[in-house]
Amino acid sequence: MRAFAIRVLRNGLPVAVLLAAVGYGMAQMAEMMAGRSPRPTPGHVPELSTHLEYRLPLTMAAWGLGLVVALEALFSLWRQPVPPASEGKPLPPMDEAEQLLLRLLEEADAAERARSMPSAADPTPPPRGVPAVPPAEAVTP
């Protein structure tokens, strides 16, 4: 219901504002045309400009908002509900490239862990943040 209300507000308010502006413009044009008309206005109708100035924009905005609500209600019947995040769904099968990549990453992690583990000959672990010094045998002058 909350998603429906958000869609109605997001779609209906701009439509209502736009139609109110169009209705105001139409009321102004009707006033200009009636001012040029030689016909007399009926006695029971107040001045045309004050009569149309607020009723036409409000009526058009109300009809526009009502139309958006009706159409969103109809569209919500056809919309499929959004499924929740993949809870308990099996992952799609991996292809060969993904399997190879995962295996290589696991091997690299295992090699990094083996390198960072202290050896039996050196019981003290290397200090953190200091790069490892290669053994003396590996250094060639």
Helices and strands as residue ranges (DSSP letters): H 2-36, H 48-78, H 96-116, G 136-138
